Amino acid sequence: MRHVWILNHYAEEPRGTGGTRHFSLARHLPASGWRATIIAASTSHGSGRQRLDEGEASRAETIDGVDFLWLRARSYSGNGADRVLNMMDYTRAVLRQDNLRDLVPPDAVIGSSVHPLAAWAGRRLARHYRVPFLFEVRDLWPQTLIDMGRLAPRHPAAIALRMLERSLYASAARIIVLLPGARDYIEPLGIPADRVVWIPNGVDLEGHPPPADVPSSGPFTLMYLGAHGKANALDTLIAAMGIVGADPAGERIVLRLIGHGPEKEKLKASAERLGLKSVRFEPPVAKADIPVRASEADAFVISVKDIPGLYRFGISMNKIFDYLAAGRPTIIAADASNNPIAEAGAGFTVPPENPEALAAAILELASLPRARREEMALAGRAHVEANYAMDRLARRLAQALDASVGQP
């Protein structure tokens, strides 16, 4: 069986509260002749939890059949200097050969962004072991930072990131993209179309049993599971719930916000200022516990910032596929070039950062007959089973690995 190293700084195990994309892919890769080792930082991005004991530089462990190597990196909070130093800690640790000496040598190396230093380190390792390098692009850095207004296009950091990005594209045997429209960004840079492979986020359906029936009585529970950051535009959702609460039909509607992030305290203050007793803030849950928690919802909601062009290459949020698998309708407030909720017929779409439109959709969905909501729910489940199941996506990854190893 061939072996692949996956460098993902922010990889999570199922007991963590972040995304488990690579864990789920790695679970299914052996069926296609590949075994993976996930090389990640010791600090959990979502919670700040340090996985290693004092004085421990690294730790190898196998979790539910998947091999992890945790490398020490300092703790941090927010997006300041400490986070940059954390990135550098991880990059240096990856390139220390004594940290990797007990691993099975790779037949291929995948370097996964969010930040490009992990991919750069992956390319260094691939060259050292004389094996193919695959570049997984989860965010289009620096373009995403530019679109969000965090970086000027001509800023020296943007220029340096652009040069690194193009170098990584040019040297990769395959470029794995999560966004369906990312080819439109990458191919004009001179990259052959057959080197770009779309493998979106998805869901491990083994952990998501067929959905339970939609509750027939009691309050109508709208649920959000995920990060509480500026990009999630949850202030729009709070404002929408203010409108919903002022409508007599909205008296039975409850919003549960489950997760954490830098905006959570501000959101709590906004809900309190508006007197929203129907809005409940709850701590994050482990990825493995999401199916049980999601079964308590009548519907889900997704909200993003209204930033022109940000989602022109698409969206691939983990929560979309968790929601579809849970078998409940979803309201998505976003303007993107793709929309799995709309494609599945599994809910409503409204413009982003429009509290009035979002409130109207919440009230309409809550007023629908139970049979209509169940119809949406079943359509969503069927869509995710056919297109975003992790065993299918792992086969696609194995094909990309096979093709890369087979290159002259």
GUVO-331697 format. One line per field, with one value per residue (C-alpha): x, y, z; residue in one letter. Coordinates in Angstrom, 2 decimals. Example, Ala and Ser with C-alpha at 12.3 -4.5 7.8 and 13.67 -1.06 7.14 Angstrom:
c1	(12.30, 13.67)
c2	(-4.50, -1.06)
c3	(7.80, 7.14)
rovex	(A, S)
***
This chain:
c1	(0.00, 1.29, 1.71, 0.85, 1.77, -0.89, 0.41, -2.54, -1.60, -5.18, -6.23, -8.62, -9.53, -13.22, -13.13, -12.04, -14.41, -13.05, -13.20, -12.21, -11.85, -8.51, -9.39, -12.47, -10.59, -7.80, -10.30, -11.44, -8.15, -7.03, -9.92, -8.15, -4.64, -3.36, -2.64, -2.25, -0.39, -1.78, 0.89, -0.67, 0.07, -0.36, -2.65, -6.31, -7.27, -10.84, -10.37, -6.68, -6.29, -2.68, -2.49, 1.09, 2.39, 5.03, 8.40, 6.87, 8.03, 5.81, 3.46, 2.39, -0.96, -3.56, -7.16, -9.92, -7.44, -5.98, -2.33, -1.62, 1.66, 1.19, 4.05, 4.52, 3.40, 2.74, -0.75, -2.39, -5.70, -7.08, -5.24, -2.32, 1.42, 1.04, -0.85, 1.90, 4.49, 2.37, 2.50, 6.27, 6.55, 4.66, 6.65, 9.98, 8.81, 7.70, 11.14, 13.03, 13.93, 14.10, 10.38, 9.63, 12.15, 9.65, 7.14, 6.79, 8.49, 5.96, 5.10, 3.50, 3.10, 0.04, 0.59, -2.72, -3.35, -5.14, -1.77, 0.71, 3.70, 2.32, 2.19, 5.69, 6.97, 5.16, 6.96, 10.30, 9.57, 8.42, 11.67, 13.69, 12.01, 11.83, 8.10, 5.23, 3.93, 0.20, -1.00, -4.41, -5.94, -8.58, -8.42, -7.13, -4.37, -3.75, -6.89, -9.30, -7.46, -7.57, -11.29, -12.02, -10.12, -7.48, -4.64, -4.07, -3.34, 0.03, 1.08, 4.51, 2.94, 0.36, 3.07, 5.17, 2.18, 1.24, 4.75, 4.72, 1.25, 2.25, 5.43, 3.43, 0.94, 3.74, 5.57, 2.55, 1.80, -1.85, -3.72, -6.66, -9.31, -12.36, -14.19, -15.84, -14.91, -11.27, -10.19, -11.26, -8.69, -5.87, -5.91, -5.29, -2.00, -0.77, -1.71, -2.99, -6.64, -5.95, -3.76, -6.62, -8.85, -12.04, -12.51, -14.93, -15.66, -18.22, -19.56, -18.80, -22.25, -21.25, -21.40, -24.70, -27.49, -30.62, -32.34, -34.97, -38.44, -38.88, -40.43, -44.19, -44.82, -43.12, -41.06, -39.61, -35.84, -33.55, -29.92, -26.51, -23.44, -20.04, -17.65, -18.73, -16.46, -16.90, -17.06, -20.13, -22.22, -24.16, -25.02, -27.38, -28.97, -29.43, -31.06, -33.32, -34.39, -35.37, -37.74, -39.00, -39.65, -41.78, -44.08, -46.83, -45.97, -42.43, -43.29, -42.63, -39.30, -36.09, -32.54, -29.69, -26.19, -23.68, -19.96, -17.40, -15.36, -14.16, -17.61, -19.54, -19.55, -20.61, -23.43, -24.58, -24.62, -26.66, -29.21, -29.52, -29.89, -32.73, -34.34, -34.19, -35.07, -35.56, -31.84, -29.62, -25.83, -24.26, -20.68, -19.18, -19.57, -17.06, -17.32, -18.35, -21.27, -22.74, -25.24, -26.91, -27.06, -28.26, -31.16, -32.61, -33.17, -36.18, -34.04, -30.56, -29.20, -26.01, -24.98, -21.96, -20.69, -21.79, -18.39, -18.62, -16.65, -15.56, -17.56, -17.28, -15.30, -17.81, -18.32, -17.56, -18.32, -18.28, -21.54, -23.41, -22.82, -23.44, -26.80, -27.75, -26.80, -28.87, -32.03, -33.40, -34.11, -31.61, -31.79, -28.60, -27.89, -25.14, -24.35, -21.99, -21.35, -22.55, -25.21, -25.58, -28.74, -30.47, -29.06, -30.59, -33.92, -33.26, -34.26, -34.33, -31.68, -31.70, -29.23, -26.41, -26.52, -30.22, -32.01, -35.45, -35.08, -33.61, -36.42, -39.04, -37.42, -37.33, -41.02, -41.96, -40.01, -41.50, -45.01, -44.64, -46.53, -44.42, -44.70, -43.14, -40.23, -39.66, -39.64, -36.84, -34.99, -35.06, -33.93, -30.94, -29.96, -30.21, -28.09, -25.28, -25.28, -24.92, -22.33, -20.52, -20.07, -16.51, -15.97, -16.65, -14.37, -11.58, -11.71, -11.29, -8.27, -6.76, -7.15, -5.27, -2.52, -2.27, -2.02, 0.66, 2.82, 2.45, 3.83, 7.22)
c2	(0.00, 3.45, 6.15, 9.84, 12.56, 15.27, 18.54, 20.43, 22.85, 22.99, 19.34, 18.08, 14.71, 13.81, 14.84, 18.33, 21.15, 22.03, 20.50, 16.87, 16.82, 15.02, 12.60, 11.51, 11.27, 9.29, 6.81, 5.85, 6.03, 2.44, 1.10, 2.66, 1.51, 4.50, 5.11, 8.63, 10.27, 13.67, 16.07, 18.90, 21.53, 20.62, 23.59, 23.36, 26.38, 26.51, 26.12, 26.87, 23.47, 22.27, 18.57, 17.98, 17.72, 20.07, 19.28, 17.13, 18.21, 15.84, 12.94, 10.22, 8.58, 6.59, 7.75, 5.52, 3.96, 7.27, 8.19, 11.67, 13.39, 16.43, 18.95, 21.51, 25.05, 27.87, 28.84, 31.96, 33.78, 35.94, 36.81, 38.79, 38.23, 35.13, 33.36, 34.20, 32.84, 29.72, 29.24, 29.59, 27.14, 24.54, 25.13, 24.78, 21.65, 20.02, 20.53, 19.02, 15.53, 14.17, 14.91, 12.71, 9.92, 7.34, 7.86, 5.53, 7.38, 8.95, 8.07, 11.51, 14.64, 16.90, 20.44, 22.02, 25.72, 27.76, 29.49, 28.76, 27.99, 24.50, 23.92, 25.33, 22.95, 20.09, 20.88, 20.91, 17.46, 16.10, 17.22, 15.72, 12.34, 12.67, 12.08, 14.06, 17.18, 17.93, 21.40, 21.55, 25.02, 25.57, 29.37, 31.39, 33.30, 36.17, 36.76, 36.02, 38.47, 41.10, 40.54, 40.89, 44.16, 42.83, 43.28, 45.81, 44.28, 46.04, 45.53, 43.83, 40.92, 40.44, 40.49, 37.96, 35.68, 35.88, 34.86, 31.93, 30.90, 30.79, 28.90, 26.27, 25.91, 25.49, 22.81, 20.74, 17.45, 18.05, 21.02, 20.02, 22.72, 22.86, 25.57, 24.47, 27.69, 27.78, 26.54, 29.92, 31.53, 29.01, 28.07, 31.67, 31.50, 28.99, 25.79, 22.92, 22.12, 18.42, 19.24, 20.89, 18.46, 19.49, 17.66, 19.68, 19.33, 16.69, 14.50, 11.04, 9.49, 6.61, 9.12, 10.58, 8.00, 8.54, 11.62, 11.30, 12.71, 16.46, 17.35, 17.84, 20.01, 22.49, 25.50, 25.78, 25.45, 27.22, 26.18, 27.52, 25.34, 26.86, 29.73, 33.11, 35.36, 38.48, 36.45, 34.61, 37.79, 36.54, 40.13, 39.95, 36.85, 38.54, 41.54, 39.18, 37.48, 40.91, 41.25, 37.68, 38.26, 41.33, 39.26, 37.27, 34.29, 34.37, 33.76, 30.02, 30.37, 29.75, 30.30, 28.20, 29.44, 26.66, 27.41, 30.01, 32.78, 36.35, 37.89, 35.77, 38.26, 41.10, 38.96, 38.13, 41.83, 42.61, 39.92, 41.21, 44.80, 43.72, 41.70, 38.46, 35.77, 33.35, 33.43, 30.97, 30.86, 27.46, 26.14, 24.29, 20.55, 18.00, 17.11, 13.56, 14.92, 17.12, 14.53, 14.14, 17.89, 18.58, 16.15, 18.60, 21.25, 21.92, 23.90, 25.38, 28.74, 29.93, 33.57, 35.24, 38.76, 40.63, 41.18, 41.60, 38.95, 37.02, 33.94, 34.21, 30.95, 29.19, 28.02, 24.71, 25.20, 22.08, 23.10, 22.98, 19.26, 18.55, 20.31, 18.41, 15.10, 15.90, 15.95, 19.37, 22.34, 25.21, 28.94, 30.26, 33.99, 34.13, 35.15, 32.55, 31.00, 27.66, 26.85, 23.23, 24.12, 25.47, 22.70, 20.13, 21.93, 21.75, 25.22, 28.93, 31.35, 35.06, 37.89, 38.26, 40.91, 41.58, 41.11, 41.76, 39.10, 36.63, 37.24, 36.73, 33.42, 32.25, 33.06, 31.41, 28.23, 27.93, 28.31, 25.57, 22.33, 19.64, 17.49, 20.24, 20.66, 16.91, 16.94, 19.52, 17.53, 14.30, 16.12, 17.51, 14.11, 12.49, 15.26, 14.93, 11.13, 11.38, 14.16, 14.83, 11.53, 11.20, 7.69, 9.03, 12.03, 9.77, 7.73, 10.95, 11.86, 8.41, 8.83, 12.15, 10.50, 7.57, 9.92, 11.99, 8.99, 7.65, 10.80, 10.50)
c3	(0.00, -0.91, 1.72, 1.56, 4.03, 4.39, 5.82, 7.30, 10.04, 11.37, 10.99, 13.66, 15.08, 15.62, 19.27, 18.20, 17.30, 13.86, 10.41, 9.97, 6.19, 6.11, 8.88, 6.93, 3.62, 5.31, 6.77, 3.28, 1.35, 2.19, 0.12, -2.87, -1.98, 0.00, 3.69, 5.04, 7.88, 8.83, 10.08, 12.07, 14.71, 18.36, 19.03, 18.10, 15.99, 17.22, 20.96, 21.55, 23.23, 23.47, 22.67, 23.84, 27.37, 28.73, 27.15, 24.41, 20.92, 18.94, 19.34, 16.93, 17.55, 15.67, 16.07, 14.71, 12.30, 11.07, 11.79, 13.15, 13.94, 16.20, 16.11, 18.86, 18.07, 20.50, 21.60, 20.20, 20.03, 17.27, 14.07, 15.44, 15.74, 17.90, 15.13, 12.62, 15.05, 15.46, 11.67, 11.72, 14.62, 12.64, 9.45, 11.24, 13.05, 9.79, 8.28, 11.23, 10.11, 13.65, 14.01, 10.99, 11.38, 12.67, 9.87, 6.91, 3.99, 1.65, -1.94, -2.27, -0.13, 0.02, 1.29, 2.26, 2.73, 4.63, 4.98, 2.17, 4.41, 5.04, 1.29, 0.86, 3.54, 1.81, -1.42, 0.42, 1.86, -1.49, -3.09, -0.26, -0.69, -4.49, -4.63, -6.20, -4.48, -4.50, -3.54, -1.85, -2.04, 0.61, 0.42, -2.53, -0.75, -1.19, -3.29, -0.45, 1.84, -0.90, -1.55, 2.18, 2.34, 4.71, 2.22, -0.54, -3.97, -4.22, -0.62, -0.43, 1.48, -1.29, -3.95, -2.02, -1.43, -5.12, -6.15, -3.70, -4.84, -8.51, -7.68, -5.77, -8.64, -11.16, -9.16, -8.13, -9.89, -9.03, -7.55, -5.39, -5.07, -2.81, -4.74, -8.01, -9.78, -8.66, -12.09, -13.47, -11.17, -11.60, -15.29, -16.55, -14.61, -17.18, -15.31, -17.51, -16.83, -16.23, -13.23, -11.34, -9.42, -7.63, -4.31, -2.18, 1.48, 2.29, 5.05, 6.38, 6.20, 8.46, 11.31, 10.11, 10.38, 8.29, 9.72, 12.40, 11.84, 12.02, 15.39, 15.09, 18.14, 20.44, 19.39, 15.91, 16.44, 13.99, 14.52, 13.57, 14.14, 13.52, 13.97, 15.36, 13.31, 11.23, 8.01, 9.33, 9.53, 12.54, 13.43, 10.45, 11.93, 15.31, 13.60, 11.65, 14.87, 16.21, 13.25, 13.69, 17.40, 16.65, 14.43, 16.19, 13.98, 15.31, 18.95, 18.64, 16.80, 18.76, 17.48, 18.90, 18.07, 18.79, 18.53, 19.46, 17.92, 18.38, 17.75, 20.25, 23.13, 20.83, 19.49, 23.01, 23.86, 20.71, 21.51, 25.08, 23.90, 21.60, 24.38, 22.37, 24.87, 21.98, 21.04, 22.89, 22.80, 23.41, 23.53, 20.55, 20.20, 18.96, 15.30, 16.24, 18.27, 15.53, 14.19, 17.60, 18.19, 14.66, 15.09, 17.65, 14.94, 12.74, 10.30, 9.88, 8.83, 7.13, 6.87, 5.27, 4.66, 1.56, -0.03, -3.81, -5.64, -2.54, -3.46, -7.23, -7.27, -5.00, -1.44, 0.26, 3.96, 6.11, 7.76, 4.45, 4.13, 7.82, 7.46, 4.31, 5.93, 9.02, 6.94, 7.78, 5.47, 5.44, 4.86, 3.29, 3.15, 0.55, -3.00, -4.45, -7.84, -6.49, -3.93, -2.77, -0.81, -3.92, -6.12, -3.76, -3.38, 0.35, 1.53, 0.80, -0.45, 0.45, -0.17, 2.37, 5.11, 4.55, 7.89, 6.41, 3.71, 6.21, 8.69, 5.98, 4.99, 8.62, 9.09, 5.79, 6.50, 9.99, 8.55, 5.93, 6.42, 8.03, 4.89, 2.75, 5.14, 5.17, 1.36, 1.43, 4.08, 2.08, -1.07, 0.82, 2.20, -1.24, -2.75, -0.23, -0.53, -4.32, -4.47, -1.21, 0.63, 1.92, 0.56, -2.96, -2.43, -1.08, -4.29, -6.24, -4.11, -4.63, -8.39, -8.20, -6.16, -8.59, -11.55, -9.81, -8.89, -12.40, -14.02, -15.70)
rovex	(M, R, H, V, W, I, L, N, H, Y, A, E, E, P, R, G, T, G, G, T, R, H, F, S, L, A, R, H, L, P, A, S, G, W, R, A, T, I, I, A, A, S, T, S, H, G, S, G, R, Q, R, L, D, E, G, E, A, S, R, A, E, T, I, D, G, V, D, F, L, W, L, R, A, R, S, Y, S, G, N, G, A, D, R, V, L, N, M, M, D, Y, T, R, A, V, L, R, Q, D, N, L, R, D, L, V, P, P, D, A, V, I, G, S, S, V, H, P, L, A, A, W, A, G, R, R, L, A, R, H, Y, R, V, P, F, L, F, E, V, R, D, L, W, P, Q, T, L, I, D, M, G, R, L, A, P, R, H, P, A, A, I, A, L, R, M, L, E, R, S, L, Y, A, S, A, A, R, I, I, V, L, L, P, G, A, R, D, Y, I, E, P, L, G, I, P, A, D, R, V, V, W, I, P, N, G, V, D, L, E, G, H, P, P, P, A, D, V, P, S, S, G, P, F, T, L, M, Y, L, G, A, H, G, K, A, N, A, L, D, T, L, I, A, A, M, G, I, V, G, A, D, P, A, G, E, R, I, V, L, R, L, I, G, H, G, P, E, K, E, K, L, K, A, S, A, E, R, L, G, L, K, S, V, R, F, E, P, P, V, A, K, A, D, I, P, V, R, A, S, E, A, D, A, F, V, I, S, V, K, D, I, P, G, L, Y, R, F, G, I, S, M, N, K, I, F, D, Y, L, A, A, G, R, P, T, I, I, A, A, D, A, S, N, N, P, I, A, E, A, G, A, G, F, T, V, P, P, E, N, P, E, A, L, A, A, A, I, L, E, L, A, S, L, P, R, A, R, R, E, E, M, A, L, A, G, R, A, H, V, E, A, N, Y, A, M, D, R, L, A, R, R, L, A, Q, A, L, D, A, S, V, G, Q, P)
***
